[in-house]
Amino acid sequence: YDDFAYEASSDQDVAAQRIAEVVGKVKDELVQKFDSLEYVDMNVDQAARRVREMEEVTKEMIDLPFDEHEYRFGIHGGHRNRNEKQSEGDGGNEEQGTDLMESIDPTTFRFVHLTSLYSVKDCDERFCPYGQDQSVVVASMQRAKTASKVPASIVLATSVFTDDHKAVPKGFLRLPDLERSTSTEYPSLTPQKTLPFVDDVFSNLRRAAESQDELMKPFDYVIYTNADIIVRDDFYDVVSIAIQQGYDAFTINRQTIAKGINASGEDEDGEIFKPFTANDLDIIYKSGGEIHPGSDCFVMKRDIFDKIEMGNVFLGYPPFGKLMLAQIEHHAERYTTFASDELKVTYHLGNDKKWLEGDSDGNCAYARTNVDNTFSGMRHIWTNACDVFVEQDARGIVTAVKHVGGKLPTRTCALLVQKFRNVEDCNFDEDDEDELEELVGDISHDEKAPVVFQFLVGLEGTGHHLHRDIYKQSPMHERLNNYGLMPDLMRLTLALWNRKRPLDGLFSATTATSENGEDEWWLQEDTEIDGERLFDNLVGHLKRIEHKALRGLKSDKTLLPGTDLVVAINSGSIGTRNGVSSYLSYPLLLGPARALQYPDLDIIYEACIAAGVRCQHAVSYRDPYRVLKSTSMNRQFASRHIQLQTLNSMLKVVQGQMLSHPDRLMACWESDEGLSGGVQDLGRLFGWSDSHAFGEFYSQIFVEPKALSEEERIEITRDRRLEIYMRSMVKSMDTIKALCQQQLACNNREPTLDRLQGEIASQ
């Protein structure tokens, strides 16, 4: 702070100059520490003006007691109590209680406070039907609702297993029952534990909200707390005030207190120990507790809650809290964490960590299962929320962490990755700050890998075979051969479509029943399809190819700096052996389900994100009359009227997929137009740095088709009887072409110059 101090002045001009100098110094220091900020527009004058405003507000706050300026300046606005005493971070809570809120009328927000309760067998009669923790928790929630200034706006809710109805306390809304648990889904884990899945608890609240049950009142915010979190009696009013400050999501860290006192008023180490019960809430509220960094009380706006996905992650073991918090931070517009010593409104009895009690209770197996459910099952969620990619070896040990997005990873994301790293040793104890700092640095400074996967999007008959010939003789293909990647590329293609074993291909699996020869095959449920397994398989192939390609690039000095190694996924260069469908056109192959057989670009890009690799696509198009002649008259994929309808439908699919990923488009190629059709963009992507050399090569493999006569067009449309369908297809193809050119221009890859060069070369 001393480095950025400045002397105040009553002269406004002098004060403004001094502040501007300090702000400029701050900017210079930031740019030195974070190179990327050099390109961020930082207006020193605006920042200096804001500092002056803050200075005036600070002067005003100094002269006001806490309860007067708190309403205007927020929970973090000062550190005084109403009696002007300074708050002590490690002191008791008596000064911080309900009287702090008396002068404040919290805005009325409607809450659902959700927790997952369960009864305990052979419970102590003082706590039945629960254990000690839940017994006190339930009493605290009931008391806090009664004490709230707006109790009618609060719904206490829980979701329990069907045979555990006695776990629902008085005044709690019973949500739909839980139908599965770790004991039903993981029968091999020992000892058997009946732990609920987080997503089931959340889904039951959503179902209840949609049911229009009169007991399920409309709500604006969801509060979720673990079943062992005690809340203070003014908890809901404090939450209301925090929301009033503009936060749409936040967490409140708990204080850890003793589990009871002895007859002498000492803590649980005393000789005659008396555990806290529901009757001891006043004592608990006045107890000074220890700070705790973990998240176990989450408050979020309903629209954020509705976006949270937890898959097969279950309660009771890490890292469910980190996965949930990473999503909340990602979706919230304004998020904050209130530390244990800030609000002092949540408590936990003792600091037991049952998952750390060795492996006598199967803790490692349960923790590893939950980590795997997070790492593998929710990969698409946390990689998107954190903008990171984490790679594990065959033993499950994290070997690489990459930052693949535009923003720096949060501490929450780094902590989540740390859990992945620690899974091998079953080490889920305190967070290693040294490792964490190193980990955040590793993630933040990872460079963009010079490997990119490219997919050709186009109707069958729009140049896939010519595309194969271009790529197969390209410098990029030669490198893939030299790096030994062709077998890997074949396996990658099989992961998308497998002709011999359709259920092993991500896209072929959905129409596998059509090949059984049964009537009404579309009504047959195929219980063998496992889309998640196929998706994970695709992700694994993408990661493996990138890893091997990077290893090859390390020893290859011929690739120019700044050049990407382009791996063309469906170039056709690997042939059609072993059930490979290497072109992956729209539609794909023959059969009764032909109109359903096409790639899904959305899934491909989701896999790229999950794998942490870069992906892009090119689009091919051609005169629709030639496409119909090639596919229906020359190769007889289908009759002309069926083919017209099928191809036109495919064009609509292509258009939708292009609109979903406009920034990933790298080339537009009209395959009938020679060098003027955008093929030079493909040549450059495939490694030809000399456009003249590429032009000479292309002239050897490209045969310019003769212009179709009017008579030929009439014949193609069967004496114009199919012309109405053809006009629709022409319109769809023109739309694709125009959209492609528009997106390419927006991506700063305007092909006009290439086309001009192509025209000159052809002349």
Helices and strands as residue ranges (DSSP letters): G 2-4, H 12-33, G 35-39, H 44-62, H 66-73, G 94-96, G 98-101, E 111-115, H 132-147, G 151-153, E 154-158, G 165-167, E 172-174, H 182-185, H 198-210, E 221-225, E 230-231, H 235-244, E 249-252, E 255-257, E 260-262, E 273-275, G 278-280, H 281-286, E 290-291, E 297-301, H 302-305, H 320-331, E 335-338, H 340-343, E 346-349, G 354-356, H 363-372, I 373-377, H 379-386, E 388-392, E 398-403, H 411-421, H 433-444, E 451-457, H 464-472, H 475-482, H 486-496, G 502-504, G 509-516, G 521-523, H 531-554, E 565-568, G 577-579, G 594-596, H 601-611, E 614-621, H 624-628, I 629-634, H 640-660, G 662-664, E 665-670, G 674-677, H 679-685, H 691-701, H 710-716, H 723-746, H 752-762
